[in-house]
Amino acid sequence: MFPEPRIVAANGIDLAVYEQGEGPPVVLLHGFPELAFSWRFQLPALAEAGYRAIAVDQRGYGRSSVPGNVDDYGIMNLIGDVHGLLDALDLESATFVGHDWGSLVLWSMAQLAPERIDGLIQLNIPHFPRSPVDPIVLFRQRFGNDFYIVNFQDSTEADRAFASNPKHFFDMMMRRKQVTRAQFDHLPREMKVLSLLRVVNRQQGMGEPLLSERERDYYAAAFEKTGFTGAINWYRNWTKNWEKLEGVDQRIDIPTLFIGAVDDVIIAPEHIEGMKPLVSDLELHMLDDCGHWSQQERPDEVNALMIDWLGRRPAV
């Protein structure tokens, strides 16, 4: 049974916090379009292993506050939420686990406030070297206007389409075994452009459903209440976030475990290679036969890797 949340005040908003266990704190940050619920397999495993597992519905998601302005979702506010969460829980620091956008927030926090991070466990999304050019400009040039991150900048079409039928959205989005890395590498270039609008317009999903009906309904009910605009607004700050990090040292010296997925076609092998010179204390594992939703697709393997690494690197 997934725990009920408690609501804490942090950084001027309310955050829904879900906890299990006692011991050194491990804080788990989800990505898009997820919730703290995406860590439902990790919370009990970490608790049983002797850790205080803490997951949170991030700003704009689930039972946490959904601010109304695009600027409310900039990187400094997202990092401020993490600091506010630690303060509300009377924690000076913690080990953090991130997936998708949760990873992006933590990579930025590791550059700007490393003193509050005892260790990093990052799923799927590597630390990218900062581009000399606005990434949205590069995305538009390389992938065109249909690429989901570019599309999010240009209109609210996705906000409306996703919210029109959240159950169908999650039926189409959260799937496994959709395409292998080898298959993806041989696709025509135009078919490699990820358009989430095309995905949700499908009547038949690719691969296999990832979620049970009960799990799908949990996600759908949450987004029926909040809509998707708050979550998508994280992407609408991409350029401003890039500007905020100008001149910041990109090197990270925090002990880091990276768990990648061979069939996560959002991430290319060269992206992971590009991370290696930037993270001085890096342990890397790749999950075979796994796509983007690693902690939900392969929970046993993810849990084992995390708990083993945590045991070898006790919290300070």
N, C-alpha and C positions, 0 to 999 in steps of 0.2 A: 504494500500500500504506500503510495507516494504521500509524504508528510504534508500536513496543512501548513500554510505559511504564517509567519508573524510579520507585521508591517513595521518597518523602522524608518525614521526620518533621516535622510541623508542628502546633503548637498541641495537642500531646498525642495526635495521631492520625497515621495514615499516609495520605498522599495519593498517588494515581497520577498522574504527570505525563507528558505527551506533548509532545515538542518537535521543531521543525523550523526550520532556518535560523539565521543569525547576524545581529546588528545590534541596534538598539533593541528592547527587549522589548515584546511585545504579549501580554497574558494574556487568555484567553478563558474565560468562565464560562457553563456551560450551565444550562438550566432543567429543568422537570418535563415529561415523564418521560424525560429524555435522559441523555446521557453526554458525555464529551469527544469521543466519536466523532461527535457532531452537528456538530463543526467540521472534519470530514474534508475538506471542500472549501476551507476557509479556510487551514488550516495550510500546504499547499504553495504557495498563491497568495501568502500573506504572506512566506513564506521566499524565494520567487523575487523578490519585490519588495524584499528587503534587510532583512527584520525577523526577529527571533528570536520565533517564534510558539510560545506555551506554552498548552496546554489541560490541564485537570485534571478528573478524576472527582471531583465534589464529595462532601463528607461524606454517607455513606449510599448512595452510588452506585458501581457498577462495581467496580474493584479497590481503591478507597479503603476506609477503615475504616467500619464500620456500627455506631455506638454504640447502646446498647440503650434509653436513656431518652428520653422526649419532650423533656425540657428540654435535652438535648444538642444540639438543632437550633434553638435560639434565635438571634436575629440577632447577638448579641455573639459567640457561638461561630462563626457563619458568617463574620463579618468577621475574627475571630481566625484562622481558617483561611487567609484571604487574606494577612494579615500574616505568618503563619507560613510560607506558601509563598514570599513575597518574601524573608524572612530565609533560608530554606533555599537559595534560589537566589542569595544574596548581592546582592539588588537593593534599593536604597533606595526605588525607585518604578517604575512602569510605566504604559503606556497599557493600558486595560482595555476589553474587549468583553463585553457581557452580553446574554443572551437570556432572556426569561421570568423565572424566579426569579433567574437570574444578574444580570439587570437590577435587580431589587428589592434584592439584596444590595449592588450597586454604588451605587444611589441612596442607600442608608443609609450606606455607607462614605464617600461623597462629603460627607455632612453631618457625619460624626463624625471622619473621618481624611483630609481632602482632601490633606494633604501627601504621601501615598503614591500619588496618582493624577496622572499627567502629562496625561492626556486620557481622555475617555469616549466610547465608541461603544456606543449602546444600541439594541437591536433589539426592536421591538414594544411593550414595556412602558414607558409614559411615567412621569415623576416626578409622583406624585399629591400634591396638598395634603393635609396630615394632617387627618383627620376629627376633629371635636370629640367624636364618639361612637364607641365600640368598633365597628370595621368589621364584625365578625361579627354583632353585633346588627343593623346596617343590612342586611347580606346576607340575614339570616334574614327580616327584615321585608319586604324588597323582592322576594326570589326564592324564599323558602320553604325547607323542609328538604331538598328534592331537589337544590338547587344544590350543586355538587361541593365547594366550599370549606366550606359548612355541613355537608354530609354527613360530611366528613372529621373534623369536630369531635365528631360524635355517636356514631360507632361504628367498628368495624374491618371493616365489611362490604366496603368497597372494597378494603382490603388483601387480603382473602381472594379476592374475585372477580377482581381483576387477576392475582394470583399463580396462580390455578387454570389459566390458559392464556395465558402471556405472548405466544406467537406470535399468538393471536387478538387479544389486547389491542392489540398494535402494528398489526396489520392494520386494526383499526377506528379507532384513534386517529390515526395518522400518515397523513393523507390530504390531498389538495389538491382544489380546485374543488368543495368540498362545498356552499357557499352563498355567493352574492355579498352585498356590503353592501346593495345595493338589494333583493334578495330577503329578506334578514334583516329589514330595516326594515318590511316588510309582513307579517311573520309575526304570528299572535296572540301575546299576551304570554306565555301558558303555554309556547309552543314556543320561546321565547327563553331559557328557563332551561336552562343547561347542566348536565345530569346525566351524569357519566361512567359511572355504572352503567348508564344506559339505552344509552349508546354501546356499551359492551362487550357488552351483551346482544343487540345486533343480529347477525343472521346474514349480512346483506349490508351492506357499508359504503356510505356516500354518496360521491359524487365519484369520484376516482381514487386508487389507491395511490400513496403518496409514495416508499416504499422498495422497492428490489429485494428478492428473496427472501434474498439473502446479507446485505443490510443489516438486514432484519427479523430474521434469525436472530442477528445480532451483538447487537442490543438484547435479544432474548428470552433468549439464553444468559446475559447479564449479570444480568438480573432473576430468572432461575431460581435463580441463586446467592444473590443478596442479598434477594430478596423486594422488596416495595414499601413496607413500613412505614417504613423510614428516610426515604425520599423524601417520603412523605405526612406524616411528623412535622414537616417544615418548615412545613406549613400549620397544624399543631396549635399552633404558637407565634404565630399571627397576632395574637391579643389581647395577648400579652406583648410582642411586638415593638412594637406600637402604644404600649404603656405606656412602653417604654424610650425612645422618641423624643419623649416629652412635653417641651416646652420647648426642643427643639433647633431651631436656625435652619434653616428649610427651603430657604433660598436656596442655589443652587449656582453658583459662579463658575468652575468648571473648564471648559475648552473641551470642548464636547459635540457629537457627531454623533448625531442620532436618525434611525433608519431604521424607518419604520412600514409597515404593509401595509393597503391599502384594505379587503381582505376578511377581515381579522382581526376577527371579530365579537365577540371578547372585549373589545376596546377600542373605545369609541365616539369619534367625532370630538371631542366636548366634553372627553374626557379629555386628548387631545393639546393642545387649546386651553388647558386648565387648567395645563398644564406651562409654557407660554411665559413667564409672568411670574416663574417661580421659577428659571429657568436663564438666566443673563445672557449667556452666549456659546454660542448654540445655532444649529446648522445642521440643517435638517429636510428629509428626503426621504420620499416615500410611494411604495411599490411598487404599481403596478396589477396586478390579476389575481394577487394573492398573499394567502395566508392566514397562519396563525399561525407556521408553521415556516419562517420567511423564509430563513435561511441554508442550508436544505436544499431549499426550493422554488425559490429564485431565486439560486443561489450566484454566478453570474457577475455579476449586477447588484450583489449585496451586496459581493462582493469589489472590484469596480471603485469603488464608492462609498467603501469603507473605505480603499483604497490611495490614491485621489485625496486624500481628506481628510488622511490621515496624511502624505502628501507635502507638503501645504500647512501642516501643523502639526507640524514635527519634534519629536521627544521632547526634553525639557529635559536 
